[in-house]
Amino acid sequence: MAQKQYNVTGMSCEHCVASVTEEVSAVPGVNEVVVDLAADTVTVHGTDLDDERLRAAIVEAGYGVDAPVAA
């Protein structure tokens, strides 16, 4: 299973966590999404993870996303 982690800007509450989790979970290949509100990170576990689609899902949820964190 692959893992990708992103720094996400603009998250401030549990609603933010739910929004990001919902959007990212809909990306093909995603098995698990872990949002760390305190660290402003989103960690995605799955197979054949598409970086572009994952970043687009975070933006679709309404948040900024920096380059992936080295995992």
Secondary structure, DSSP 8 states (H G I E B T S, - for coil): -EEEEEEEES--SHHHHHHHHHHHHTSTTEEEEEEETTTTEEEEEESS--HHHHHHHHHHTT-EEEEEE--
